[in-house]
Amino acid sequence: MKRQTERPMVAAKRKRACRYCRTYRGVIRKYGLMICRRCFVEQAGALGFKKYE
Ligand SMILES: [Zn+2]
């Protein structure tokens, strides 16, 4: 069996990373945003979402 350069989990994590800050925590994949909650709040206005008050 060949040794893989990347484990599937790592590759999957990389795919899920926030496209702004590259974190894996709290990344929202809904609506194809692919950004974390923190960046979501920052980008919410630009993306046309309203902040949750
Ligand atoms: Zn982020």
mmCIF file of the protein (N, C-alpha, C, O) and its ligand, coordinates in Angstrom:
data_MODEL
# 
_entry.id   MODEL 
# 
loop_
_entity.id 
_entity.type 
_entity.pdbx_number_of_molecules 
1 polymer     1 
2 non-polymer 1 
# 
_entity_poly.entity_id                      1 
_entity_poly.type                           'polypeptide(L)' 
_entity_poly.nstd_linkage                   no 
_entity_poly.nstd_monomer                   no 
_entity_poly.pdbx_seq_one_letter_code       MKRQTERPMVAAKRKRACRYCRTYRGVIRKYGLMICRRCFVEQAGALGFKKYE 
_entity_poly.pdbx_seq_one_letter_code_can   MKRQTERPMVAAKRKRACRYCRTYRGVIRKYGLMICRRCFVEQAGALGFKKYE 
_entity_poly.pdbx_strand_id                 A 
# 
loop_
_entity_poly_seq.entity_id 
_entity_poly_seq.num 
_entity_poly_seq.mon_id 
_entity_poly_seq.hetero 
1 1  MET n 
1 2  LYS n 
1 3  ARG n 
1 4  GLN n 
1 5  THR n 
1 6  GLU n 
1 7  ARG n 
1 8  PRO n 
1 9  MET n 
1 10 VAL n 
1 11 ALA n 
1 12 ALA n 
1 13 LYS n 
1 14 ARG n 
1 15 LYS n 
1 16 ARG n 
1 17 ALA n 
1 18 CYS n 
1 19 ARG n 
1 20 TYR n 
1 21 CYS n 
1 22 ARG n 
1 23 THR n 
1 24 TYR n 
1 25 ARG n 
1 26 GLY n 
1 27 VAL n 
1 28 ILE n 
1 29 ARG n 
1 30 LYS n 
1 31 TYR n 
1 32 GLY n 
1 33 LEU n 
1 34 MET n 
1 35 ILE n 
1 36 CYS n 
1 37 ARG n 
1 38 ARG n 
1 39 CYS n 
1 40 PHE n 
1 41 VAL n 
1 42 GLU n 
1 43 GLN n 
1 44 ALA n 
1 45 GLY n 
1 46 ALA n 
1 47 LEU n 
1 48 GLY n 
1 49 PHE n 
1 50 LYS n 
1 51 LYS n 
1 52 TYR n 
1 53 GLU n 
# 
loop_
_struct_asym.id 
_struct_asym.entity_id 
A 1 
B 2 
# 
loop_
_chem_comp.id 
_chem_comp.type 
_chem_comp.mon_nstd_flag 
ALA 'L-peptide linking' y 
ARG 'L-peptide linking' y 
CYS 'L-peptide linking' y 
GLN 'L-peptide linking' y 
GLU 'L-peptide linking' y 
GLY 'peptide linking'   y 
ILE 'L-peptide linking' y 
LEU 'L-peptide linking' y 
LYS 'L-peptide linking' y 
MET 'L-peptide linking' y 
PHE 'L-peptide linking' y 
PRO 'L-peptide linking' y 
THR 'L-peptide linking' y 
TYR 'L-peptide linking' y 
VAL 'L-peptide linking' y 
ZN  non-polymer         . 
# 
_pdbx_entity_nonpoly.entity_id   2 
_pdbx_entity_nonpoly.name        ? 
_pdbx_entity_nonpoly.comp_id     ZN 
# 
_pdbx_nonpoly_scheme.asym_id         B 
_pdbx_nonpoly_scheme.entity_id       2 
_pdbx_nonpoly_scheme.mon_id          ZN 
_pdbx_nonpoly_scheme.ndb_seq_num     1 
_pdbx_nonpoly_scheme.pdb_seq_num     101 
_pdbx_nonpoly_scheme.auth_seq_num    101 
_pdbx_nonpoly_scheme.pdb_mon_id      ZN 
_pdbx_nonpoly_scheme.auth_mon_id     ZN 
_pdbx_nonpoly_scheme.pdb_strand_id   A 
_pdbx_nonpoly_scheme.pdb_ins_code    . 
# 
loop_
_atom_site.group_PDB 
_atom_site.id 
_atom_site.type_symbol 
_atom_site.label_atom_id 
_atom_site.label_alt_id 
_atom_site.label_comp_id 
_atom_site.label_asym_id 
_atom_site.label_entity_id 
_atom_site.label_seq_id 
_atom_site.pdbx_PDB_ins_code 
_atom_site.Cartn_x 
_atom_site.Cartn_y 
_atom_site.Cartn_z 
_atom_site.occupancy 
_atom_site.B_iso_or_equiv 
_atom_site.pdbx_formal_charge 
_atom_site.auth_seq_id 
_atom_site.auth_comp_id 
_atom_site.auth_asym_id 
_atom_site.auth_atom_id 
_atom_site.pdbx_PDB_model_num 
ATOM   1   N  N  . MET A 1 1  ? 0.835   -1.211 0.000  1.00 0.00 ? 1   MET A N  1 
ATOM   2   C  CA . MET A 1 1  ? 0.000   0.000  0.000  1.00 0.00 ? 1   MET A CA 1 
ATOM   3   C  C  . MET A 1 1  ? 0.868   1.261  0.000  1.00 0.00 ? 1   MET A C  1 
ATOM   4   O  O  . MET A 1 1  ? 1.801   1.388  0.793  1.00 0.00 ? 1   MET A O  1 
ATOM   5   N  N  . LYS A 1 2  ? 0.555   2.155  -0.872 1.00 0.00 ? 2   LYS A N  1 
ATOM   6   C  CA . LYS A 1 2  ? 1.353   3.385  -0.966 1.00 0.00 ? 2   LYS A CA 1 
ATOM   7   C  C  . LYS A 1 2  ? 1.081   4.311  0.215  1.00 0.00 ? 2   LYS A C  1 
ATOM   8   O  O  . LYS A 1 2  ? -0.025  4.379  0.751  1.00 0.00 ? 2   LYS A O  1 
ATOM   9   N  N  . ARG A 1 3  ? 2.101   4.989  0.576  1.00 0.00 ? 3   ARG A N  1 
ATOM   10  C  CA . ARG A 1 3  ? 1.943   5.937  1.672  1.00 0.00 ? 3   ARG A CA 1 
ATOM   11  C  C  . ARG A 1 3  ? 1.468   7.278  1.097  1.00 0.00 ? 3   ARG A C  1 
ATOM   12  O  O  . ARG A 1 3  ? 2.060   7.829  0.169  1.00 0.00 ? 3   ARG A O  1 
ATOM   13  N  N  . GLN A 1 4  ? 0.409   7.762  1.670  1.00 0.00 ? 4   GLN A N  1 
ATOM   14  C  CA . GLN A 1 4  ? -0.144  9.015  1.160  1.00 0.00 ? 4   GLN A CA 1 
ATOM   15  C  C  . GLN A 1 4  ? 0.608   10.211 1.739  1.00 0.00 ? 4   GLN A C  1 
ATOM   16  O  O  . GLN A 1 4  ? 1.020   10.201 2.899  1.00 0.00 ? 4   GLN A O  1 
ATOM   17  N  N  . THR A 1 5  ? 0.774   11.218 0.929  1.00 0.00 ? 5   THR A N  1 
ATOM   18  C  CA . THR A 1 5  ? 1.463   12.420 1.393  1.00 0.00 ? 5   THR A CA 1 
ATOM   19  C  C  . THR A 1 5  ? 0.596   13.199 2.373  1.00 0.00 ? 5   THR A C  1 
ATOM   20  O  O  . THR A 1 5  ? 1.096   13.857 3.285  1.00 0.00 ? 5   THR A O  1 
ATOM   21  N  N  . GLU A 1 6  ? -0.718  13.111 2.163  1.00 0.00 ? 6   GLU A N  1 
ATOM   22  C  CA . GLU A 1 6  ? -1.633  13.821 3.056  1.00 0.00 ? 6   GLU A CA 1 
ATOM   23  C  C  . GLU A 1 6  ? -2.708  12.876 3.544  1.00 0.00 ? 6   GLU A C  1 
ATOM   24  O  O  . GLU A 1 6  ? -3.254  12.082 2.779  1.00 0.00 ? 6   GLU A O  1 
ATOM   25  N  N  . ARG A 1 7  ? -3.000  12.971 4.799  1.00 0.00 ? 7   ARG A N  1 
ATOM   26  C  CA . ARG A 1 7  ? -4.103  12.160 5.317  1.00 0.00 ? 7   ARG A CA 1 
ATOM   27  C  C  . ARG A 1 7  ? -5.421  12.780 4.871  1.00 0.00 ? 7   ARG A C  1 
ATOM   28  O  O  . ARG A 1 7  ? -5.535  14.002 4.779  1.00 0.00 ? 7   ARG A O  1 
ATOM   29  N  N  . PRO A 1 8  ? -6.400  11.954 4.598  1.00 0.00 ? 8   PRO A N  1 
ATOM   30  C  CA . PRO A 1 8  ? -7.711  12.451 4.163  1.00 0.00 ? 8   PRO A CA 1 
ATOM   31  C  C  . PRO A 1 8  ? -8.282  13.509 5.087  1.00 0.00 ? 8   PRO A C  1 
ATOM   32  O  O  . PRO A 1 8  ? -8.887  14.482 4.637  1.00 0.00 ? 8   PRO A O  1 
ATOM   33  N  N  . MET A 1 9  ? -8.086  13.313 6.370  1.00 0.00 ? 9   MET A N  1 
ATOM   34  C  CA . MET A 1 9  ? -8.633  14.266 7.342  1.00 0.00 ? 9   MET A CA 1 
ATOM   35  C  C  . MET A 1 9  ? -7.996  15.636 7.185  1.00 0.00 ? 9   MET A C  1 
ATOM   36  O  O  . MET A 1 9  ? -8.676  16.659 7.257  1.00 0.00 ? 9   MET A O  1 
ATOM   37  N  N  . VAL A 1 10 ? -6.685  15.650 6.970  1.00 0.00 ? 10  VAL A N  1 
ATOM   38  C  CA . VAL A 1 10 ? -5.987  16.927 6.817  1.00 0.00 ? 10  VAL A CA 1 
ATOM   39  C  C  . VAL A 1 10 ? -6.463  17.632 5.560  1.00 0.00 ? 10  VAL A C  1 
ATOM   40  O  O  . VAL A 1 10 ? -6.700  18.840 5.566  1.00 0.00 ? 10  VAL A O  1 
ATOM   41  N  N  . ALA A 1 11 ? -6.602  16.874 4.489  1.00 0.00 ? 11  ALA A N  1 
ATOM   42  C  CA . ALA A 1 11 ? -7.066  17.447 3.226  1.00 0.00 ? 11  ALA A CA 1 
ATOM   43  C  C  . ALA A 1 11 ? -8.475  18.011 3.386  1.00 0.00 ? 11  ALA A C  1 
ATOM   44  O  O  . ALA A 1 11 ? -8.788  19.090 2.885  1.00 0.00 ? 11  ALA A O  1 
ATOM   45  N  N  . ALA A 1 12 ? -9.308  17.267 4.087  1.00 0.00 ? 12  ALA A N  1 
ATOM   46  C  CA . ALA A 1 12 ? -10.678 17.712 4.307  1.00 0.00 ? 12  ALA A CA 1 
ATOM   47  C  C  . ALA A 1 12 ? -10.699 18.986 5.134  1.00 0.00 ? 12  ALA A C  1 
ATOM   48  O  O  . ALA A 1 12 ? -11.471 19.907 4.870  1.00 0.00 ? 12  ALA A O  1 
ATOM   49  N  N  . LYS A 1 13 ? -9.839  19.018 6.135  1.00 0.00 ? 13  LYS A N  1 
ATOM   50  C  CA . LYS A 1 13 ? -9.772  20.201 6.992  1.00 0.00 ? 13  LYS A CA 1 
ATOM   51  C  C  . LYS A 1 13 ? -9.336  21.414 6.192  1.00 0.00 ? 13  LYS A C  1 
ATOM   52  O  O  . LYS A 1 13 ? -9.880  22.508 6.340  1.00 0.00 ? 13  LYS A O  1 
ATOM   53  N  N  . ARG A 1 14 ? -8.349  21.199 5.346  1.00 0.00 ? 14  ARG A N  1 
ATOM   54  C  CA . ARG A 1 14 ? -7.834  22.307 4.542  1.00 0.00 ? 14  ARG A CA 1 
ATOM   55  C  C  . ARG A 1 14 ? -8.917  22.874 3.647  1.00 0.00 ? 14  ARG A C  1 
ATOM   56  O  O  . ARG A 1 14 ? -9.000  24.085 3.438  1.00 0.00 ? 14  ARG A O  1 
ATOM   57  N  N  . LYS A 1 15 ? -9.741  21.991 3.124  1.00 0.00 ? 15  LYS A N  1 
ATOM   58  C  CA . LYS A 1 15 ? -10.829 22.418 2.256  1.00 0.00 ? 15  LYS A CA 1 
ATOM   59  C  C  . LYS A 1 15 ? -11.849 23.258 3.019  1.00 0.00 ? 15  LYS A C  1 
ATOM   60  O  O  . LYS A 1 15 ? -12.478 24.167 2.477  1.00 0.00 ? 15  LYS A O  1 
ATOM   61  N  N  . ARG A 1 16 ? -11.987 22.916 4.304  1.00 0.00 ? 16  ARG A N  1 
ATOM   62  C  CA . ARG A 1 16 ? -13.002 23.600 5.110  1.00 0.00 ? 16  ARG A CA 1 
ATOM   63  C  C  . ARG A 1 16 ? -12.484 24.880 5.734  1.00 0.00 ? 16  ARG A C  1 
ATOM   64  O  O  . ARG A 1 16 ? -13.225 25.567 6.438  1.00 0.00 ? 16  ARG A O  1 
ATOM   65  N  N  . ALA A 1 17 ? -11.245 25.209 5.494  1.00 0.00 ? 17  ALA A N  1 
ATOM   66  C  CA . ALA A 1 17 ? -10.658 26.372 6.137  1.00 0.00 ? 17  ALA A CA 1 
ATOM   67  C  C  . ALA A 1 17 ? -11.327 27.666 5.669  1.00 0.00 ? 17  ALA A C  1 
ATOM   68  O  O  . ALA A 1 17 ? -11.776 27.790 4.530  1.00 0.00 ? 17  ALA A O  1 
ATOM   69  N  N  . CYS A 1 18 ? -11.372 28.605 6.582  1.00 0.00 ? 18  CYS A N  1 
ATOM   70  C  CA . CYS A 1 18 ? -11.901 29.921 6.241  1.00 0.00 ? 18  CYS A CA 1 
ATOM   71  C  C  . CYS A 1 18 ? -11.033 30.538 5.155  1.00 0.00 ? 18  CYS A C  1 
ATOM   72  O  O  . CYS A 1 18 ? -9.806  30.475 5.233  1.00 0.00 ? 18  CYS A O  1 
ATOM   73  N  N  . ARG A 1 19 ? -11.642 31.120 4.167  1.00 0.00 ? 19  ARG A N  1 
ATOM   74  C  CA . ARG A 1 19 ? -10.861 31.671 3.057  1.00 0.00 ? 19  ARG A CA 1 
ATOM   75  C  C  . ARG A 1 19 ? -10.266 33.031 3.395  1.00 0.00 ? 19  ARG A C  1 
ATOM   76  O  O  . ARG A 1 19 ? -9.483  33.583 2.622  1.00 0.00 ? 19  ARG A O  1 
ATOM   77  N  N  . TYR A 1 20 ? -10.639 33.566 4.549  1.00 0.00 ? 20  TYR A N  1 
ATOM   78  C  CA . TYR A 1 20 ? -10.076 34.851 4.953  1.00 0.00 ? 20  TYR A CA 1 
ATOM   79  C  C  . TYR A 1 20 ? -8.939  34.685 5.950  1.00 0.00 ? 20  TYR A C  1 
ATOM   80  O  O  . TYR A 1 20 ? -7.864  35.257 5.776  1.00 0.00 ? 20  TYR A O  1 
ATOM   81  N  N  . CYS A 1 21 ? -9.182  33.891 7.007  1.00 0.00 ? 21  CYS A N  1 
ATOM   82  C  CA . CYS A 1 21 ? -8.167  33.766 8.056  1.00 0.00 ? 21  CYS A CA 1 
ATOM   83  C  C  . CYS A 1 21 ? -7.629  32.343 8.176  1.00 0.00 ? 21  CYS A C  1 
ATOM   84  O  O  . CYS A 1 21 ? -6.780  32.085 9.029  1.00 0.00 ? 21  CYS A O  1 
ATOM   85  N  N  . ARG A 1 22 ? -8.094  31.426 7.356  1.00 0.00 ? 22  ARG A N  1 
ATOM   86  C  CA . ARG A 1 22 ? -7.547  30.064 7.284  1.00 0.00 ? 22  ARG A CA 1 
ATOM   87  C  C  . ARG A 1 22 ? -7.759  29.238 8.539  1.00 0.00 ? 22  ARG A C  1 
ATOM   88  O  O  . ARG A 1 22 ? -7.066  28.242 8.747  1.00 0.00 ? 22  ARG A O  1 
ATOM   89  N  N  . THR A 1 23 ? -8.691  29.628 9.365  1.00 0.00 ? 23  THR A N  1 
ATOM   90  C  CA . THR A 1 23 ? -8.972  28.819 10.539 1.00 0.00 ? 23  THR A CA 1 
ATOM   91  C  C  . THR A 1 23 ? -9.948  27.710 10.185 1.00 0.00 ? 23  THR A C  1 
ATOM   92  O  O  . THR A 1 23 ? -10.675 27.793 9.194  1.00 0.00 ? 23  THR A O  1 
ATOM   93  N  N  . TYR A 1 24 ? -9.953  26.676 11.006 1.00 0.00 ? 24  TYR A N  1 
ATOM   94  C  CA . TYR A 1 24 ? -10.873 25.565 10.753 1.00 0.00 ? 24  TYR A CA 1 
ATOM   95  C  C  . TYR A 1 24 ? -12.052 25.600 11.720 1.00 0.00 ? 24  TYR A C  1 
ATOM   96  O  O  . TYR A 1 24 ? -12.997 24.820 11.603 1.00 0.00 ? 24  TYR A O  1 
ATOM   97  N  N  . ARG A 1 25 ? -11.977 26.499 12.651 1.00 0.00 ? 25  ARG A N  1 
ATOM   98  C  CA . ARG A 1 25 ? -12.994 26.537 13.703 1.00 0.00 ? 25  ARG A CA 1 
ATOM   99  C  C  . ARG A 1 25 ? -14.195 27.383 13.299 1.00 0.00 ? 25  ARG A C  1 
ATOM   100 O  O  . ARG A 1 25 ? -14.063 28.528 12.866 1.00 0.00 ? 25  ARG A O  1 
ATOM   101 N  N  . GLY A 1 26 ? -15.357 26.784 13.454 1.00 0.00 ? 26  GLY A N  1 
ATOM   102 C  CA . GLY A 1 26 ? -16.590 27.532 13.230 1.00 0.00 ? 26  GLY A CA 1 
ATOM   103 C  C  . GLY A 1 26 ? -16.780 27.987 11.797 1.00 0.00 ? 26  GLY A C  1 
ATOM   104 O  O  . GLY A 1 26 ? -17.412 29.013 11.544 1.00 0.00 ? 26  GLY A O  1 
ATOM   105 N  N  . VAL A 1 27 ? -16.237 27.231 10.864 1.00 0.00 ? 27  VAL A N  1 
ATOM   106 C  CA . VAL A 1 27 ? -16.386 27.621 9.458  1.00 0.00 ? 27  VAL A CA 1 
ATOM   107 C  C  . VAL A 1 27 ? -17.798 27.304 8.974  1.00 0.00 ? 27  VAL A C  1 
ATOM   108 O  O  . VAL A 1 27 ? -18.292 26.191 9.149  1.00 0.00 ? 27  VAL A O  1 
ATOM   109 N  N  . ILE A 1 28 ? -18.422 28.276 8.377  1.00 0.00 ? 28  ILE A N  1 
ATOM   110 C  CA . ILE A 1 28 ? -19.775 28.117 7.863  1.00 0.00 ? 28  ILE A CA 1 
ATOM   111 C  C  . ILE A 1 28 ? -19.705 27.687 6.405  1.00 0.00 ? 28  ILE A C  1 
ATOM   112 O  O  . ILE A 1 28 ? -19.176 28.397 5.549  1.00 0.00 ? 28  ILE A O  1 
ATOM   113 N  N  . ARG A 1 29 ? -20.251 26.507 6.148  1.00 0.00 ? 29  ARG A N  1 
ATOM   114 C  CA . ARG A 1 29 ? -20.243 26.012 4.763  1.00 0.00 ? 29  ARG A CA 1 
ATOM   115 C  C  . ARG A 1 29 ? -21.585 26.269 4.095  1.00 0.00 ? 29  ARG A C  1 
ATOM   116 O  O  . ARG A 1 29 ? -21.737 26.100 2.885  1.00 0.00 ? 29  ARG A O  1 
ATOM   117 N  N  . LYS A 1 30 ? -22.535 26.671 4.887  1.00 0.00 ? 30  LYS A N  1 
ATOM   118 C  CA . LYS A 1 30 ? -23.851 26.982 4.339  1.00 0.00 ? 30  LYS A CA 1 
ATOM   119 C  C  . LYS A 1 30 ? -23.743 28.084 3.295  1.00 0.00 ? 30  LYS A C  1 
ATOM   120 O  O  . LYS A 1 30 ? -22.891 28.966 3.401  1.00 0.00 ? 30  LYS A O  1 
ATOM   121 N  N  . TYR A 1 31 ? -24.578 28.033 2.322  1.00 0.00 ? 31  TYR A N  1 
ATOM   122 C  CA . TYR A 1 31 ? -24.632 29.043 1.264  1.00 0.00 ? 31  TYR A CA 1 
ATOM   123 C  C  . TYR A 1 31 ? -23.319 29.143 0.492  1.00 0.00 ? 31  TYR A C  1 
ATOM   124 O  O  . TYR A 1 31 ? -23.124 30.072 -0.291 1.00 0.00 ? 31  TYR A O  1 
ATOM   125 N  N  . GLY A 1 32 ? -22.404 28.169 0.718  1.00 0.00 ? 32  GLY A N  1 
ATOM   126 C  CA . GLY A 1 32 ? -21.126 28.196 0.004  1.00 0.00 ? 32  GLY A CA 1 
ATOM   127 C  C  . GLY A 1 32 ? -20.229 29.336 0.430  1.00 0.00 ? 32  GLY A C  1 
ATOM   128 O  O  . GLY A 1 32 ? -19.402 29.815 -0.346 1.00 0.00 ? 32  GLY A O  1 
ATOM   129 N  N  . LEU A 1 33 ? -20.396 29.765 1.665  1.00 0.00 ? 33  LEU A N  1 
ATOM   130 C  CA . LEU A 1 33 ? -19.611 30.901 2.152  1.00 0.00 ? 33  LEU A CA 1 
ATOM   131 C  C  . LEU A 1 33 ? -18.169 30.516 2.404  1.00 0.00 ? 33  LEU A C  1 
ATOM   132 O  O  . LEU A 1 33 ? -17.240 31.214 1.998  1.00 0.00 ? 33  LEU A O  1 
ATOM   133 N  N  . MET A 1 34 ? -17.993 29.369 3.097  1.00 0.00 ? 34  MET A N  1 
ATOM   134 C  CA . MET A 1 34 ? -16.658 28.885 3.433  1.00 0.00 ? 34  MET A CA 1 
ATOM   135 C  C  . MET A 1 34 ? -15.860 29.898 4.244  1.00 0.00 ? 34  MET A C  1 
ATOM   136 O  O  . MET A 1 34 ? -14.665 30.088 4.014  1.00 0.00 ? 34  MET A O  1 
ATOM   137 N  N  . ILE A 1 35 ? -16.523 30.539 5.187  1.00 0.00 ? 35  ILE A N  1 
ATOM   138 C  CA . ILE A 1 35 ? -15.817 31.451 6.071  1.00 0.00 ? 35  ILE A CA 1 
ATOM   139 C  C  . ILE A 1 35 ? -16.210 31.162 7.508  1.00 0.00 ? 35  ILE A C  1 
ATOM   140 O  O  . ILE A 1 35 ? -17.283 30.617 7.767  1.00 0.00 ? 35  ILE A O  1 
ATOM   141 N  N  . CYS A 1 36 ? -15.344 31.526 8.441  1.00 0.00 ? 36  CYS A N  1 
ATOM   142 C  CA . CYS A 1 36 ? -15.612 31.253 9.843  1.00 0.00 ? 36  CYS A CA 1 
ATOM   143 C  C  . CYS A 1 36 ? -16.605 32.280 10.395 1.00 0.00 ? 36  CYS A C  1 
ATOM   144 O  O  . CYS A 1 36 ? -16.894 33.299 9.767  1.00 0.00 ? 36  CYS A O  1 
ATOM   145 N  N  . ARG A 1 37 ? -17.103 31.982 11.561 1.00 0.00 ? 37  ARG A N  1 
ATOM   146 C  CA . ARG A 1 37 ? -18.136 32.838 12.151 1.00 0.00 ? 37  ARG A CA 1 
ATOM   147 C  C  . ARG A 1 37 ? -17.642 34.261 12.359 1.00 0.00 ? 37  ARG A C  1 
ATOM   148 O  O  . ARG A 1 37 ? -18.374 35.234 12.180 1.00 0.00 ? 37  ARG A O  1 
ATOM   149 N  N  . ARG A 1 38 ? -16.378 34.345 12.742 1.00 0.00 ? 38  ARG A N  1 
ATOM   150 C  CA . ARG A 1 38 ? -15.820 35.667 13.024 1.00 0.00 ? 38  ARG A CA 1 
ATOM   151 C  C  . ARG A 1 38 ? -15.754 36.516 11.748 1.00 0.00 ? 38  ARG A C  1 
ATOM   152 O  O  . ARG A 1 38 ? -16.171 37.675 11.730 1.00 0.00 ? 38  ARG A O  1 
ATOM   153 N  N  . CYS A 1 39 ? -15.223 35.912 10.693 1.00 0.00 ? 39  CYS A N  1 
ATOM   154 C  CA . CYS A 1 39 ? -15.133 36.631 9.420  1.00 0.00 ? 39  CYS A CA 1 
ATOM   155 C  C  . CYS A 1 39 ? -16.526 36.840 8.844  1.00 0.00 ? 39  CYS A C  1 
ATOM   156 O  O  . CYS A 1 39 ? -16.780 37.821 8.145  1.00 0.00 ? 39  CYS A O  1 
ATOM   157 N  N  . PHE A 1 40 ? -17.419 35.916 9.140  1.00 0.00 ? 40  PHE A N  1 
ATOM   158 C  CA . PHE A 1 40 ? -18.790 36.042 8.657  1.00 0.00 ? 40  PHE A CA 1 
ATOM   159 C  C  . PHE A 1 40 ? -19.421 37.332 9.154  1.00 0.00 ? 40  PHE A C  1 
ATOM   160 O  O  . PHE A 1 40 ? -20.080 38.055 8.408  1.00 0.00 ? 40  PHE A O  1 
ATOM   161 N  N  . VAL A 1 41 ? -19.201 37.599 10.432 1.00 0.00 ? 41  VAL A N  1 
ATOM   162 C  CA . VAL A 1 41 ? -19.746 38.826 11.019 1.00 0.00 ? 41  VAL A CA 1 
ATOM   163 C  C  . VAL A 1 41 ? -19.108 40.050 10.366 1.00 0.00 ? 41  VAL A C  1 
ATOM   164 O  O  . VAL A 1 41 ? -19.777 41.045 10.091 1.00 0.00 ? 41  VAL A O  1 
ATOM   165 N  N  . GLU A 1 42 ? -17.794 39.954 10.122 1.00 0.00 ? 42  GLU A N  1 
ATOM   166 C  CA . GLU A 1 42 ? -17.087 41.078 9.512  1.00 0.00 ? 42  GLU A CA 1 
ATOM   167 C  C  . GLU A 1 42 ? -17.528 41.292 8.070  1.00 0.00 ? 42  GLU A C  1 
ATOM   168 O  O  . GLU A 1 42 ? -17.635 42.424 7.598  1.00 0.00 ? 42  GLU A O  1 
ATOM   169 N  N  . GLN A 1 43 ? -17.780 40.189 7.387  1.00 0.00 ? 43  GLN A N  1 
ATOM   170 C  CA . GLN A 1 43 ? -18.117 40.276 5.971  1.00 0.00 ? 43  GLN A CA 1 
ATOM   171 C  C  . GLN A 1 43 ? -19.625 40.299 5.733  1.00 0.00 ? 43  GLN A C  1 
ATOM   172 O  O  . GLN A 1 43 ? -20.084 40.432 4.598  1.00 0.00 ? 43  GLN A O  1 
ATOM   173 N  N  . ALA A 1 44 ? -20.376 40.170 6.804  1.00 0.00 ? 44  ALA A N  1 
ATOM   174 C  CA . ALA A 1 44 ? -21.825 40.052 6.677  1.00 0.00 ? 44  ALA A CA 1 
ATOM   175 C  C  . ALA A 1 44 ? -22.406 41.196 5.854  1.00 0.00 ? 44  ALA A C  1 
ATOM   176 O  O  . ALA A 1 44 ? -23.231 40.973 4.969  1.00 0.00 ? 44  ALA A O  1 
ATOM   177 N  N  . GLY A 1 45 ? -21.981 42.403 6.141  1.00 0.00 ? 45  GLY A N  1 
ATOM   178 C  CA . GLY A 1 45 ? -22.506 43.548 5.421  1.00 0.00 ? 45  GLY A CA 1 
ATOM   179 C  C  . GLY A 1 45 ? -22.198 43.479 3.939  1.00 0.00 ? 45  GLY A C  1 
ATOM   180 O  O  . GLY A 1 45 ? -23.059 43.747 3.101  1.00 0.00 ? 45  GLY A O  1 
ATOM   181 N  N  . ALA A 1 46 ? -20.958 43.116 3.621  1.00 0.00 ? 46  ALA A N  1 
ATOM   182 C  CA . ALA A 1 46 ? -20.531 43.057 2.230  1.00 0.00 ? 46  ALA A CA 1 
ATOM   183 C  C  . ALA A 1 46 ? -21.263 41.959 1.474  1.00 0.00 ? 46  ALA A C  1 
ATOM   184 O  O  . ALA A 1 46 ? -21.500 42.067 0.271  1.00 0.00 ? 46  ALA A O  1 
ATOM   185 N  N  . LEU A 1 47 ? -21.615 40.911 2.189  1.00 0.00 ? 47  LEU A N  1 
ATOM   186 C  CA . LEU A 1 47 ? -22.276 39.781 1.545  1.00 0.00 ? 47  LEU A CA 1 
ATOM   187 C  C  . LEU A 1 47 ? -23.789 39.950 1.502  1.00 0.00 ? 47  LEU A C  1 
ATOM   188 O  O  . LEU A 1 47 ? -24.496 39.161 0.876  1.00 0.00 ? 47  LEU A O  1 
ATOM   189 N  N  . GLY A 1 48 ? -24.267 40.972 2.166  1.00 0.00 ? 48  GLY A N  1 
ATOM   190 C  CA . GLY A 1 48 ? -25.690 41.244 2.124  1.00 0.00 ? 48  GLY A CA 1 
ATOM   191 C  C  . GLY A 1 48 ? -26.459 40.574 3.252  1.00 0.00 ? 48  GLY A C  1 
ATOM   192 O  O  . GLY A 1 48 ? -27.683 40.460 3.199  1.00 0.00 ? 48  GLY A O  1 
ATOM   193 N  N  . PHE A 1 49 ? -25.728 40.129 4.281  1.00 0.00 ? 49  PHE A N  1 
ATOM   194 C  CA . PHE A 1 49 ? -26.402 39.548 5.434  1.00 0.00 ? 49  PHE A CA 1 
ATOM   195 C  C  . PHE A 1 49 ? -26.477 40.578 6.557  1.00 0.00 ? 49  PHE A C  1 
ATOM   196 O  O  . PHE A 1 49 ? -25.594 41.421 6.721  1.00 0.00 ? 49  PHE A O  1 
ATOM   197 N  N  . LYS A 1 50 ? -27.530 40.483 7.301  1.00 0.00 ? 50  LYS A N  1 
ATOM   198 C  CA . LYS A 1 50 ? -27.655 41.387 8.446  1.00 0.00 ? 50  LYS A CA 1 
ATOM   199 C  C  . LYS A 1 50 ? -27.143 40.721 9.696  1.00 0.00 ? 50  LYS A C  1 
ATOM   200 O  O  . LYS A 1 50 ? -27.284 39.511 9.874  1.00 0.00 ? 50  LYS A O  1 
ATOM   201 N  N  . LYS A 1 51 ? -26.555 41.505 10.551 1.00 0.00 ? 51  LYS A N  1 
ATOM   202 C  CA . LYS A 1 51 ? -26.021 40.992 11.807 1.00 0.00 ? 51  LYS A CA 1 
ATOM   203 C  C  . LYS A 1 51 ? -27.144 40.512 12.712 1.00 0.00 ? 51  LYS A C  1 
ATOM   204 O  O  . LYS A 1 51 ? -28.247 41.059 12.728 1.00 0.00 ? 51  LYS A O  1 
ATOM   205 N  N  . TYR A 1 52 ? -26.821 39.474 13.459 1.00 0.00 ? 52  TYR A N  1 
ATOM   206 C  CA . TYR A 1 52 ? -27.771 39.024 14.469 1.00 0.00 ? 52  TYR A CA 1 
ATOM   207 C  C  . TYR A 1 52 ? -27.594 39.864 15.710 1.00 0.00 ? 52  TYR A C  1 
ATOM   208 O  O  . TYR A 1 52 ? -26.520 39.873 16.312 1.00 0.00 ? 52  TYR A O  1 
ATOM   209 N  N  . GLU A 1 53 ? -28.603 40.546 16.081 1.00 0.00 ? 53  GLU A N  1 
ATOM   210 C  CA . GLU A 1 53 ? -28.492 41.407 17.256 1.00 0.00 ? 53  GLU A CA 1 
ATOM   211 C  C  . GLU A 1 53 ? -28.999 40.697 18.483 1.00 0.00 ? 53  GLU A C  1 
ATOM   212 O  O  . GLU A 1 53 ? -28.986 41.265 19.575 1.00 0.00 ? 53  GLU A O  1 
HETATM 213 ZN ZN . ZN  B 2 .  ? -12.164 33.566 9.196  1.00 0.00 2 101 ZN  A ZN 1 
# 
